[in-house]
Amino acid sequence: MGSDDSDATDEPVNPRERYAAPFVPAAMELTEDDVLGHLVRREDQLRPLEISIKEIWADYNAAPPGVDTKVEFLWRNDVVETFTFSQPVIPDDVIPVVCKMPSEYMAAPGPARVEYRVTVSLNPSTSHATHLFIDKQAPNGDEEGTPLQFDQEVLISGVTEDYLSRHDTVDARVEPWPDIRVGDLLTYYWEKLPVIDTDEQPRELPYAGELRITDVNAPIIVQYDAMLVRESGSGPHNAYYRLEDRTGNRGPTSEVQPIEVVLDELPGALPDPRVPRFDVDGLIDLEDAREGVEVHIDVISDAQQGDQVQVYWRGLALRLITIAENQQWPLRAPVSWAILAAGGFAAPFVDRVHYTWRRGGASLSSSTLWVDIDLTVAGPPPGPDPVNPLLLPAVVKGTTADNVLTGADAGQDARVEILLYDNPQFGQVLELFWGSHPQAVDRYEVKAEDVGGQLIVLSVPWAIIHSVGNSPALPMQYTTFNGVNRQRSPITSVRVEVRVIEGLAPATFPDAKTNQWIRCEEQPWLGVRVEIPKDPQLQVDDKLILLWEGDYNQSGNNPIPGTQGRFEHVLTREDLEAEHGYRFTVLPYDPLIKLAARSEPGGGGGNVRYRLEKGNGSGVGESGLARARLSVIDLSTGLYCDPEA
């Protein structure tokens, strides 16, 4: 910064225009009020002042060989420092020429000309001047200011709750001081009495706000925030201010204006908000969010019926609570899933929790609780339900069909296929659960090279399949885990019919005679009756399936093609209460019985076994083989006795 002046009192040998004004970094920017020169900040007045020449003087090369050039820095026409340069003067070696003027030169206030004088060949020339003004006096002549001027209502009745409910601030006017200038700073204070002074350290003034002067003709109004006034409480107060100019000269505090504050008794320190689920382990995770997060507020001392407490989570209002006559504590404000989830699922985050208390126009704000939240998951973003429908369900690859296990699958582990979710991360875990089995039956840990859509193969051990048992709709699902949160896939219903019901007695033939013969006397052409023995394992709605096969002989090792029959029956209560077991009748005679009964030379056989399928899907079983001997050859004549003869 600098200021170029030329006037008739300067007597340089050469024209002044040849020498630019010196540069003073500490010179402040000029304002309209700076008519006497650049101001210098108070702290800059207390240390050496840097003055520099940034451009080479015009006749730097005019001195004859052997004649030195002399440069003198001037402060109020006094030489501060002299530099001598031998010929030839090389600009790059000389510029800048920097003088560090001792601070003692600035001890005297007032205007100061800063110049330099260059003597080339015994001809001295003085530069343009940079004009400074050393200001050491605070505004208002360094005297205390007049008292603040408040409304008559405030002076007479004090600051009441009614007044604060009608005004956001308590305003006061300040009389302009005689030497007011743009840039003056007015700092104002609000001090509750009595003031306790100590000898240990200076008392810090109770700051309330500040005001920078930008227009010396505008009214000067200070505003005490209503919240500040309320928090200071009822009782006597002093309001005052102090002035400071742009250079940092600070004056004394003004005369005080006593103010009485008359408020309803406010609660003492508000208790901190609590989040019990956060208190457990210092984290709100997905399980917490799904089970329900609440903000708790313990007893507020001096709370009254009708007071209102507004709880905030991330700046969003939760439940507004109005204090009841017999209020139950702690107060509880539920946090909805939508508010918690608004922070996102991509990364952990921190939410701010606080609340406000209000009585009429008075209000207080609690301290802030910062709550760590982690809703990240392995897989697609979750919802409030533990089951994420965006996860693809697992598939059991049964021998006969997907998601069906039958006797064909008995004795072996079941293969389960899962298509991996998008963006899998190394170390995430998938765990497979099967029906009522309490633990995971298999797990998979994601590898670094895994990608979304990849086929993951897990298995269910046969021992677990057998112990859990059969079911028409066994629930199977998997979970994903990222080290913090779990989510579940949709349930896959698996039809399981692999548990064998043991101990089923072979069928019997109620019409058979000795050695299980059914001959002409039993008239097999009317049908062969087969009885399923009574068994406590048989229940209403169970299905019996009878399998029949004719045989050319009685040993059962020469089955007759085309003689296979299947008969089904669903048991009723009447069936179970009958004196005998349920009886099937094998028909038609031809082709199921005839070829076996006519088999030469001594007749054939009928092989039967039956299958039990539990009506509730809890099991299947199969009996052993039963065999009847069949013959329609009349022993006395050797002819067929059946009507088809």
C-alpha positions as CSV (number, residue, x, y, z in Angstrom):
1,M,0.0,0.0,0.0
2,G,1.2,3.5,-0.4
3,S,0.2,7.1,-1.2
4,D,2.0,9.3,-3.7
5,D,2.2,13.0,-2.8
6,S,4.1,15.9,-4.4
7,D,4.0,19.4,-3.0
8,A,5.9,22.7,-3.3
9,T,7.9,22.2,-0.1
10,D,9.9,19.3,-1.5
11,E,13.3,20.4,-2.9
12,P,14.8,17.5,-4.8
13,V,17.5,18.2,-7.3
14,N,15.8,15.9,-9.8
15,P,12.0,15.7,-10.5
16,R,10.2,13.7,-7.8
17,E,8.3,11.8,-10.4
18,R,11.4,9.7,-11.0
19,Y,11.1,8.0,-7.6
20,A,8.1,5.9,-6.5
21,A,6.8,6.1,-3.0
22,P,8.1,3.5,-0.6
23,F,6.0,0.4,0.2
24,V,4.9,-0.2,3.8
25,P,3.2,-3.7,4.1
26,A,1.7,-2.8,7.5
27,A,-0.2,0.2,6.1
28,M,-3.9,-0.5,6.3
29,E,-6.3,0.1,3.4
30,L,-7.6,3.6,3.2
31,T,-11.3,4.4,4.1
32,E,-13.1,7.6,3.5
33,D,-12.3,8.7,7.0
34,D,-8.5,8.2,6.6
35,V,-7.8,11.8,5.5
36,L,-4.4,11.9,7.3
37,G,-2.9,8.7,5.9
38,H,-2.9,5.0,6.3
39,L,-3.5,3.6,9.7
40,V,-1.1,1.1,11.3
41,R,-2.5,-1.6,13.5
42,R,-1.6,-1.4,17.2
43,E,0.3,-4.7,17.2
44,D,2.3,-3.5,14.1
45,Q,3.3,-0.3,16.1
46,L,5.0,-2.5,18.7
47,R,7.4,-4.2,16.3
48,P,9.9,-3.0,13.7
49,L,8.2,-1.4,10.7
50,E,9.2,-2.7,7.3
51,I,9.7,-0.1,4.6
52,S,10.9,-1.1,1.1
53,I,11.8,0.2,-2.3
54,K,10.3,-2.2,-4.8
55,E,11.3,-0.3,-8.1
56,I,14.9,0.8,-9.1
57,W,15.3,4.6,-9.1
58,A,15.4,6.1,-12.6
59,D,19.1,7.3,-12.7
60,Y,20.6,4.3,-10.9
61,N,23.3,4.1,-13.6
62,A,24.2,7.8,-13.8
63,A,27.0,7.8,-11.2
64,P,30.5,7.9,-12.6
65,P,32.8,4.9,-11.9
66,G,34.1,4.9,-8.4
67,V,31.3,7.1,-7.0
68,D,28.8,5.3,-4.6
69,T,25.1,5.7,-4.6
70,K,23.5,6.5,-1.2
71,V,19.9,5.5,-0.3
72,E,18.4,7.0,3.0
73,F,15.1,6.1,4.5
74,L,13.3,9.0,6.1
75,W,10.6,9.1,8.8
76,R,9.2,12.5,9.5
77,N,12.3,13.9,7.7
78,D,14.6,12.0,10.0
79,V,17.1,9.6,8.5
80,V,16.2,6.1,9.8
81,E,18.7,3.9,7.9
82,T,21.2,4.5,5.1
83,F,22.3,2.0,2.4
84,T,25.4,2.5,0.1
85,F,25.7,0.8,-3.3
86,S,28.9,0.7,-5.4
87,Q,28.9,1.1,-9.1
88,P,27.7,-0.5,-11.2
89,V,24.3,-0.7,-9.6
90,I,22.6,-3.9,-10.9
91,P,18.8,-3.7,-10.2
92,D,18.3,-7.4,-9.7
93,D,21.0,-7.3,-7.0
94,V,19.7,-4.3,-5.2
95,I,15.9,-4.4,-5.4
96,P,14.1,-4.7,-3.1
97,V,15.9,-2.4,-0.6
98,V,14.3,-3.1,2.8
99,C,14.5,-1.0,5.9
100,K,13.4,-2.3,9.3
101,M,12.6,0.8,11.2
102,P,12.7,0.4,15.0
103,S,9.3,0.7,16.7
104,E,10.5,3.6,18.9
105,Y,9.9,5.9,15.9
106,M,6.2,5.2,16.2
107,A,6.0,6.1,19.8
108,A,4.7,9.6,19.1
109,P,1.1,9.6,17.7
110,G,0.1,11.6,14.6
111,P,0.8,11.8,10.9
112,A,4.1,10.6,9.5
113,R,5.7,10.9,6.1
114,V,7.7,7.9,5.0
115,E,10.2,8.6,2.1
116,Y,13.6,7.7,0.8
117,R,16.3,9.9,-0.6
118,V,18.7,8.8,-3.3
119,T,22.1,10.6,-3.8
120,V,23.7,9.9,-7.2
121,S,26.9,11.9,-8.0
122,L,26.3,14.2,-5.1
123,N,22.8,15.0,-6.3
124,P,20.1,14.0,-3.7
125,S,16.6,13.3,-4.8
126,T,13.6,12.5,-2.5
127,S,10.9,10.0,-3.4
128,H,7.1,10.5,-3.3
129,A,5.9,10.0,0.3
130,T,3.7,7.3,1.8
131,H,1.6,9.0,4.4
132,L,0.8,7.1,7.7
133,F,-1.1,8.1,10.7
134,I,-0.1,6.6,14.1
135,D,-3.3,6.4,16.1
136,K,-2.9,5.6,19.8
137,Q,-6.2,6.8,21.1
138,A,-9.3,4.6,21.5
139,P,-12.7,5.9,20.2
140,N,-14.6,8.4,22.3
141,G,-11.3,10.1,23.2
142,D,-10.4,7.0,25.2
143,E,-13.2,7.8,27.6
144,E,-16.0,5.6,28.9
145,G,-19.2,5.7,26.8
146,T,-22.6,6.8,27.8
147,P,-25.0,4.1,29.2
148,L,-27.1,2.0,26.9
149,Q,-30.6,3.3,26.3
150,F,-33.3,0.6,26.7
151,D,-37.1,0.8,26.3
152,Q,-39.0,2.4,29.1
153,E,-40.9,-0.8,29.6
154,V,-37.6,-2.6,30.3
155,L,-36.3,0.2,32.6
156,I,-39.5,0.3,34.6
157,S,-40.7,-3.3,34.7
158,G,-37.5,-5.2,33.9
159,V,-37.2,-7.9,31.3
160,T,-40.3,-10.2,31.8
161,E,-41.4,-13.4,30.3
162,D,-44.2,-11.6,28.6
163,Y,-41.7,-9.1,27.1
164,L,-39.5,-11.9,25.7
165,S,-42.5,-13.7,24.3
166,R,-43.2,-10.6,22.2
167,H,-39.6,-9.8,21.3
168,D,-36.8,-12.0,20.0
169,T,-34.2,-9.6,21.3
170,V,-33.8,-7.0,24.0
171,D,-32.7,-3.9,22.1
172,A,-30.8,-0.8,23.3
173,R,-29.6,2.3,21.6
174,V,-26.0,3.7,21.8
175,E,-25.3,7.4,21.5
176,P,-22.7,8.1,18.8
177,W,-19.3,9.2,20.2
178,P,-17.8,12.4,18.9
179,D,-14.9,10.7,17.0
180,I,-16.9,7.9,15.5
181,R,-15.3,6.3,12.4
182,V,-16.2,3.6,9.9
183,G,-14.7,0.4,11.2
184,D,-15.1,1.1,14.9
185,L,-16.1,-2.0,16.8
186,L,-18.7,-2.0,19.6
187,T,-18.7,-5.1,21.8
188,Y,-21.5,-5.4,24.3
189,Y,-21.9,-7.4,27.5
190,W,-24.6,-8.9,29.7
191,E,-23.5,-9.5,33.2
192,K,-25.5,-11.1,36.0
193,L,-25.0,-9.7,39.5
194,P,-23.4,-10.2,41.9
195,V,-20.0,-10.3,40.2
196,I,-17.4,-12.4,42.0
197,D,-13.9,-11.0,41.5
198,T,-10.8,-13.0,42.2
199,D,-7.2,-11.9,42.5
200,E,-5.9,-15.0,40.7
201,Q,-6.6,-13.8,37.1
202,P,-8.4,-11.0,35.3
203,R,-12.2,-11.5,35.0
204,E,-13.4,-12.3,31.6
205,L,-16.2,-9.9,30.5
206,P,-19.5,-11.6,29.7
207,Y,-19.7,-11.3,26.0
208,A,-23.1,-10.9,24.4
209,G,-22.4,-9.6,20.9
210,E,-20.6,-7.1,18.7
211,L,-21.4,-4.5,16.1
212,R,-19.0,-3.0,13.4
213,I,-19.7,0.6,12.3
214,T,-20.3,0.8,8.6
215,D,-22.2,4.0,8.4
216,V,-21.4,6.8,10.9
217,N,-24.8,8.4,10.4
218,A,-26.9,5.3,11.0
219,P,-28.6,4.6,14.4
220,I,-26.5,2.3,16.6
221,I,-28.7,-0.5,18.0
222,V,-27.4,-3.5,20.0
223,Q,-29.5,-6.6,20.4
224,Y,-29.4,-9.0,23.3
225,D,-30.7,-12.4,22.3
226,A,-33.8,-13.6,24.2
227,M,-32.2,-17.0,24.7
228,L,-29.1,-15.4,26.3
229,V,-31.3,-13.4,28.7
230,R,-33.4,-16.4,29.7
231,E,-30.3,-18.5,30.3
232,S,-28.8,-15.9,32.6
233,G,-31.9,-16.2,34.8
234,S,-33.9,-13.8,36.9
235,G,-32.2,-11.1,39.0
236,P,-30.2,-7.9,38.6
237,H,-27.9,-7.5,35.6
238,N,-25.6,-4.9,34.2
239,A,-25.5,-4.0,30.5
240,Y,-22.6,-2.1,29.0
241,Y,-20.2,-2.0,26.1
242,R,-16.7,-0.9,25.1
243,L,-15.3,0.6,21.9
244,E,-12.3,-0.4,19.8
245,D,-11.0,1.3,16.6
246,R,-9.6,-0.4,13.4
247,T,-6.1,-0.2,14.7
248,G,-6.9,-2.2,17.8
249,N,-7.0,0.7,20.3
250,R,-9.6,-0.5,22.9
251,G,-11.2,1.9,25.3
252,P,-12.7,1.4,28.8
253,T,-16.1,-0.1,29.4
254,S,-19.0,2.3,29.2
255,E,-21.2,3.3,32.1
256,V,-23.3,0.4,33.1
257,Q,-27.1,0.3,32.7
258,P,-28.7,-1.7,35.5
259,I,-31.5,-4.1,34.2
260,E,-33.8,-6.3,36.3
261,V,-34.8,-9.7,34.8
262,V,-38.1,-11.1,36.1
263,L,-38.8,-14.5,34.6
264,D,-40.7,-17.6,35.8
265,E,-38.4,-20.0,37.5
266,L,-36.8,-22.1,34.7
267,P,-35.5,-25.6,35.1
268,G,-31.9,-26.0,36.2
269,A,-29.5,-27.8,34.0
270,L,-31.4,-30.0,31.6
271,P,-30.5,-33.7,31.8
272,D,-28.6,-35.1,28.9
273,P,-30.7,-37.1,26.4
274,R,-30.2,-40.9,26.5
275,V,-30.6,-43.6,23.9
276,P,-30.6,-46.9,25.8
277,R,-29.8,-49.1,22.8
278,F,-26.8,-46.9,22.1
279,D,-25.7,-47.1,25.7
280,V,-25.4,-50.9,25.5
281,D,-22.5,-51.1,23.1
282,G,-22.0,-47.5,21.8
283,L,-23.6,-48.3,18.4
284,I,-27.1,-48.4,16.8
285,D,-27.0,-51.3,14.4
286,L,-29.6,-52.9,12.1
287,E,-31.1,-55.1,14.9
288,D,-31.5,-52.0,17.1
289,A,-33.2,-50.1,14.4
290,R,-35.6,-52.9,13.6
291,E,-36.5,-53.6,17.3
292,G,-37.1,-49.9,18.0
293,V,-34.9,-47.0,19.1
294,E,-36.1,-44.5,21.7
295,V,-34.7,-41.3,23.1
296,H,-35.1,-41.1,26.9
297,I,-35.2,-38.0,29.0
298,D,-34.8,-38.3,32.7
299,V,-36.5,-36.1,35.3
300,I,-36.3,-32.4,34.5
301,S,-36.1,-30.5,37.8
302,D,-38.8,-27.8,38.3
303,A,-40.7,-29.1,35.3
304,Q,-44.4,-28.0,35.4
305,Q,-47.6,-29.3,33.9
306,G,-48.0,-27.9,30.4
307,D,-44.2,-27.6,29.7
308,Q,-43.4,-28.9,26.3
309,V,-40.4,-31.0,25.4
310,Q,-39.5,-31.4,21.7
311,V,-37.0,-34.2,20.8
312,Y,-34.8,-33.9,17.7
313,W,-32.9,-36.6,15.8
314,R,-30.6,-35.3,13.1
315,G,-32.5,-32.0,13.3
316,L,-35.8,-33.8,12.6
317,A,-38.6,-33.4,15.1
318,L,-39.7,-36.5,16.9
319,R,-42.5,-36.7,19.4
320,L,-43.7,-33.4,21.0
321,I,-44.3,-34.2,24.7
322,T,-46.5,-32.1,26.9
323,I,-45.7,-32.6,30.6
324,A,-48.8,-34.1,32.4
325,E,-49.9,-33.5,36.0
326,N,-48.5,-36.9,37.1
327,Q,-45.8,-37.3,34.5
328,Q,-44.1,-40.6,34.3
329,W,-40.3,-40.4,33.8
330,P,-38.3,-40.9,31.8
331,L,-39.9,-39.3,28.8
332,R,-39.8,-41.5,25.7
333,A,-39.6,-40.5,22.1
334,P,-39.6,-43.3,19.5
335,V,-37.3,-42.9,16.5
336,S,-39.0,-44.2,13.3
337,W,-37.2,-46.5,10.8
338,A,-37.6,-43.8,8.2
339,I,-35.6,-41.3,10.2
340,L,-32.9,-43.8,11.1
341,A,-32.6,-45.1,7.5
342,A,-32.4,-41.6,6.1
343,G,-28.7,-41.7,6.9
344,G,-28.2,-44.4,4.3
345,F,-26.8,-47.9,4.2
346,A,-23.6,-47.3,2.3
347,A,-21.4,-46.4,5.3
348,P,-21.6,-45.8,9.1
349,F,-22.6,-42.3,10.1
350,V,-23.2,-40.1,13.2
351,D,-26.5,-38.5,14.2
352,R,-27.1,-35.6,16.6
353,V,-29.7,-36.0,19.3
354,H,-31.0,-33.2,21.5
355,Y,-34.2,-31.7,22.8
356,T,-35.7,-28.4,23.7
357,W,-37.8,-27.4,26.7
358,R,-40.4,-24.7,26.4
359,R,-42.7,-22.9,28.9
360,G,-44.7,-20.1,27.3
361,G,-42.1,-18.0,25.4
362,A,-39.2,-19.4,27.4
363,S,-37.1,-22.2,26.0
364,L,-33.9,-24.0,26.8
365,S,-31.9,-26.5,24.8
366,S,-30.2,-29.7,26.1
367,S,-26.7,-30.8,25.4
368,T,-26.1,-32.8,22.3
369,L,-25.6,-36.6,22.2
370,W,-23.7,-37.9,19.2
371,V,-24.9,-41.4,18.2
372,D,-22.9,-43.7,16.0
373,I,-25.1,-45.7,13.6
374,D,-24.2,-48.5,11.3
375,L,-26.9,-49.9,9.0
376,T,-24.6,-51.4,6.4
377,V,-25.3,-54.9,5.2
378,A,-23.9,-57.7,3.0
379,G,-26.2,-57.5,0.0
380,P,-28.9,-55.1,-1.1
381,P,-30.1,-52.3,1.2
382,P,-32.4,-53.5,3.9
383,G,-35.8,-52.5,5.0
384,P,-37.5,-52.6,8.4
385,D,-38.4,-56.3,8.0
386,P,-35.5,-58.7,8.9
387,V,-36.3,-60.5,5.6
388,N,-34.9,-58.7,2.6
389,P,-37.1,-59.5,-0.4
390,L,-34.2,-58.2,-2.7
391,L,-32.1,-61.3,-1.7
392,L,-32.7,-64.2,-4.1
393,P,-34.1,-67.3,-2.3
394,A,-32.0,-70.4,-1.9
395,V,-32.9,-73.4,-4.0
396,V,-32.7,-77.1,-2.9
397,K,-31.7,-79.3,-5.9
398,G,-33.7,-82.5,-5.2
399,T,-33.4,-85.6,-7.3
400,T,-36.9,-85.3,-8.6
401,A,-37.5,-81.6,-8.5
402,D,-36.2,-78.3,-7.1
403,N,-37.2,-77.7,-3.5
404,V,-38.4,-81.3,-3.1
405,L,-36.7,-84.1,-1.3
406,T,-38.1,-87.6,-1.6
407,G,-37.0,-91.1,-0.8
408,A,-34.7,-90.8,-3.8
409,D,-32.7,-88.3,-1.8
410,A,-32.6,-90.3,1.4
411,G,-29.2,-90.9,2.9
412,Q,-27.3,-88.1,1.2
413,D,-26.6,-84.5,1.8
414,A,-28.9,-82.0,0.0
415,R,-27.3,-79.6,-2.5
416,V,-28.4,-75.9,-2.0
417,E,-27.7,-73.2,-4.6
418,I,-27.6,-69.5,-4.0
419,L,-27.0,-66.7,-6.6
420,L,-24.6,-64.2,-4.9
421,Y,-25.9,-60.7,-4.4
422,D,-24.3,-57.7,-6.2
423,N,-21.1,-56.1,-4.9
424,P,-20.0,-58.8,-2.5
425,Q,-17.1,-57.8,-0.2
426,F,-14.3,-60.0,1.0
427,G,-15.0,-61.6,4.4
428,Q,-18.8,-61.3,4.3
429,V,-20.5,-64.5,5.4
430,L,-23.6,-66.4,4.2
431,E,-25.1,-68.9,6.6
432,L,-27.8,-71.5,5.7
433,F,-30.6,-72.5,8.1
434,W,-32.8,-75.6,7.8
435,G,-36.3,-75.9,9.4
436,S,-36.2,-76.1,13.2
437,H,-32.5,-76.9,13.4
438,P,-31.1,-74.2,15.8
439,Q,-27.8,-73.6,14.2
440,A,-26.6,-72.9,10.7
441,V,-26.1,-76.1,8.7
442,D,-23.5,-74.6,6.4
443,R,-21.7,-71.3,5.7
444,Y,-19.8,-69.6,3.0
445,E,-17.2,-66.8,3.4
446,V,-17.0,-64.4,0.4
447,K,-13.6,-64.5,-1.4
448,A,-11.9,-61.5,-2.9
449,E,-12.5,-62.7,-6.4
450,D,-16.2,-63.4,-6.0
451,V,-18.7,-61.3,-8.1
452,G,-22.4,-60.7,-8.0
453,G,-24.5,-63.3,-9.7
454,Q,-22.0,-66.1,-9.0
455,L,-23.4,-69.5,-8.0
456,I,-22.7,-70.4,-4.4
457,V,-23.2,-74.1,-3.4
458,L,-24.0,-75.1,0.2
459,S,-25.2,-78.4,1.6
460,V,-27.5,-79.7,4.3
461,P,-26.0,-82.8,5.9
462,W,-28.2,-85.9,5.8
463,A,-28.1,-86.3,9.6
464,I,-29.7,-82.9,10.0
465,I,-32.3,-83.6,7.3
466,H,-33.2,-86.9,9.0
467,S,-33.4,-85.4,12.5
468,V,-35.5,-82.4,11.5
469,G,-37.9,-84.7,9.7
470,N,-40.3,-84.5,6.9
471,S,-42.6,-81.6,6.2
472,P,-44.9,-80.5,3.4
473,A,-43.4,-77.0,3.6
474,L,-40.1,-76.9,5.5
475,P,-38.7,-73.4,5.8
476,M,-35.2,-72.9,4.6
477,Q,-33.4,-69.5,4.3
478,Y,-29.9,-68.0,4.5
479,T,-28.5,-64.9,6.3
480,T,-25.8,-62.5,5.2
481,F,-23.4,-60.9,7.7
482,N,-20.8,-58.1,7.2
483,G,-19.3,-58.2,10.6
484,V,-21.9,-55.8,12.0
485,N,-25.4,-56.6,10.7
486,R,-27.4,-59.6,9.5
487,Q,-30.3,-59.8,7.1
488,R,-32.3,-62.8,6.0
489,S,-33.3,-64.1,2.6
490,P,-36.9,-64.9,1.7
491,I,-38.0,-68.3,3.0
492,T,-37.9,-71.2,0.6
493,S,-40.6,-73.8,1.3
494,V,-39.1,-77.3,0.8
495,R,-41.3,-80.4,0.6
496,V,-39.4,-83.1,2.5
497,E,-40.5,-86.7,2.3
498,V,-37.3,-88.5,3.2
499,R,-37.7,-89.7,6.8
500,V,-38.5,-93.4,6.7
501,I,-41.2,-94.7,9.0
502,E,-39.9,-98.0,10.3
503,G,-41.6,-101.1,11.8
504,L,-44.5,-101.4,9.3
505,A,-45.7,-105.0,9.4
506,P,-46.2,-106.8,6.0
507,A,-49.7,-107.0,4.6
508,T,-51.7,-110.2,5.2
509,F,-54.2,-112.1,3.1
510,P,-57.4,-112.8,5.3
511,D,-58.8,-115.4,2.8
512,A,-55.6,-117.4,2.4
513,K,-55.3,-120.9,3.8
514,T,-52.4,-122.9,5.0
515,N,-49.1,-121.8,3.5
516,Q,-50.8,-118.7,2.2
517,W,-52.7,-120.6,-0.5
518,I,-55.6,-119.0,-2.3
519,R,-57.3,-121.7,-4.4
520,C,-60.5,-122.4,-6.2
521,E,-62.4,-122.5,-2.9
522,E,-61.5,-118.8,-2.1
523,Q,-62.7,-117.7,-5.6
524,P,-59.8,-115.4,-6.5
525,W,-61.6,-114.3,-9.7
526,L,-63.8,-112.2,-7.3
527,G,-60.7,-110.4,-6.1
528,V,-57.9,-111.0,-3.7
529,R,-58.3,-109.3,-0.4
530,V,-55.2,-107.7,1.2
531,E,-55.3,-106.5,4.8
532,I,-53.0,-103.7,6.2
533,P,-52.3,-104.6,9.8
534,K,-53.4,-102.2,12.5
535,D,-50.6,-100.0,13.7
536,P,-50.5,-97.0,16.2
537,Q,-48.5,-95.2,13.5
538,L,-51.6,-95.0,11.3
539,Q,-53.7,-91.9,11.8
540,V,-56.7,-90.2,10.2
541,D,-55.8,-88.7,6.8
542,D,-52.8,-90.9,6.3
543,K,-52.6,-92.4,2.9
544,L,-52.0,-96.1,2.2
545,I,-50.7,-97.2,-1.2
546,L,-50.9,-100.9,-2.0
547,L,-48.6,-102.2,-4.8
548,W,-49.5,-105.6,-6.4
549,E,-47.5,-107.7,-8.8
550,G,-48.3,-111.2,-10.2
551,D,-45.6,-113.8,-10.4
552,Y,-45.2,-117.0,-12.5
553,N,-44.0,-119.0,-9.4
554,Q,-44.3,-118.8,-5.7
555,S,-40.8,-117.6,-4.9
556,G,-41.4,-114.1,-6.2
557,N,-38.5,-114.0,-8.7
558,N,-40.4,-114.3,-12.0
559,P,-42.7,-111.3,-12.2
560,I,-45.4,-111.3,-14.9
561,P,-45.4,-108.2,-17.1
562,G,-48.6,-106.2,-17.1
563,T,-49.8,-107.5,-13.7
564,Q,-48.7,-104.5,-11.7
565,G,-51.5,-102.7,-9.8
566,R,-51.6,-99.6,-7.5
567,F,-54.4,-99.0,-5.0
568,E,-54.7,-95.9,-2.7
569,H,-56.9,-95.1,0.3
570,V,-57.0,-92.3,2.8
571,L,-57.7,-93.5,6.2
572,T,-60.8,-92.3,8.1
573,R,-61.7,-92.6,11.7
574,E,-64.1,-95.5,10.9
575,D,-61.2,-97.3,9.3
576,L,-59.1,-97.0,12.4
577,E,-61.9,-98.0,14.8
578,A,-62.8,-101.2,12.8
579,E,-61.9,-104.6,14.4
580,H,-59.4,-105.4,11.7
581,G,-57.0,-103.5,9.5
582,Y,-58.0,-101.8,6.3
583,R,-58.6,-104.2,3.5
584,F,-57.9,-103.7,-0.2
585,T,-59.4,-105.9,-2.9
586,V,-57.2,-106.5,-5.8
587,L,-59.1,-106.4,-9.1
588,P,-59.6,-106.8,-12.0
589,Y,-58.9,-110.5,-12.1
590,D,-57.6,-110.1,-15.6
591,P,-54.8,-109.1,-15.9
592,L,-53.7,-108.7,-12.3
593,I,-54.4,-112.2,-11.0
594,K,-55.4,-114.6,-13.8
595,L,-52.0,-115.3,-15.3
596,A,-50.4,-116.0,-11.9
597,A,-53.3,-118.2,-10.8
598,R,-53.2,-120.3,-14.0
599,S,-49.4,-120.6,-14.0
600,E,-48.3,-124.3,-14.6
601,P,-47.6,-126.7,-13.1
602,G,-48.7,-125.7,-9.6
603,G,-49.9,-122.1,-9.7
604,G,-48.1,-118.8,-9.3
605,G,-48.1,-116.0,-6.7
606,G,-49.1,-112.5,-5.8
607,N,-46.5,-110.1,-4.3
608,V,-47.7,-107.1,-2.3
609,R,-46.1,-104.3,-0.3
610,Y,-47.7,-101.1,0.9
611,R,-46.5,-97.5,1.4
612,L,-47.6,-95.2,4.2
613,E,-47.6,-91.4,3.6
614,K,-48.4,-89.4,6.7
615,G,-51.2,-86.9,6.1
616,N,-49.3,-84.1,7.9
617,G,-46.2,-84.7,5.8
618,S,-44.2,-85.9,8.8
619,G,-43.0,-89.1,7.2
620,V,-43.2,-91.9,4.7
621,G,-42.7,-95.7,5.2
622,E,-42.8,-98.9,3.3
623,S,-43.7,-102.4,4.5
624,G,-41.8,-105.5,3.8
625,L,-42.9,-107.9,1.0
626,A,-45.9,-110.2,1.5
627,R,-46.6,-113.1,-0.9
628,A,-49.8,-115.2,-1.5
629,R,-49.8,-118.4,-3.5
630,L,-52.4,-118.5,-6.2
631,S,-53.9,-121.3,-8.2
632,V,-57.2,-121.9,-10.0
633,I,-56.2,-125.4,-11.1
634,D,-58.7,-127.9,-9.7
635,L,-56.6,-130.6,-8.0
636,S,-59.2,-133.3,-8.7
637,T,-59.6,-132.7,-12.4
638,G,-56.6,-130.7,-13.4
639,L,-58.8,-128.1,-15.1
640,Y,-59.2,-124.4,-14.4
641,C,-62.0,-123.6,-12.0
642,D,-62.3,-119.9,-12.8
643,P,-65.2,-118.7,-14.9
644,E,-62.9,-117.8,-17.7
645,A,-62.1,-121.5,-18.3
